[in-house]
Amino acid sequence: MKTTNTRRQFFKLAFGALAIAPFVRVAEVFAAAAMPKSEAIKSKMINDKTAKRLKYVADAAEAKKLNASGDKNYKKFKEGSNCANCKFYKADKGEPEWGKCTMAANRYVAGAGWCKSYREK
């Protein structure tokens, strides 16, 4: 079977790729918005080892799902609990949606996050 590429096929593929390109960029923008803007915060964010030990998730909604699915590591999760209203969390003045957590060795965590060490203020 021999295939020949025509100019018409080329333009169909090119316009198809151009039509999809904005959607790829949207996903990239949302991922960037979830990260802190400050390089100082990015360099001092909670690392994987500590996050796994604390069962940390960057969004409390994820902990809610895991709790509902019966995951025993998230059984302490209560509706409305997140890092921003935890006694171990201290919000950053420059970026209030990020703050230091004493349970995470004063590393930065998301205010919307949750971990098994959560204690209400």
Secondary structure, 3 states (H helix, E strand, C coil): CCCCCCHHHHHHHHHHHHHHHHHHHHHHHHHHHCCCCCHHHHHCECCHHHHHHHCCECCHHHHHHHHHCCCHHHCCCCCCCCHHHECCEEECCCCCCEEEEHHHCCEEEECCCECCCCCEC
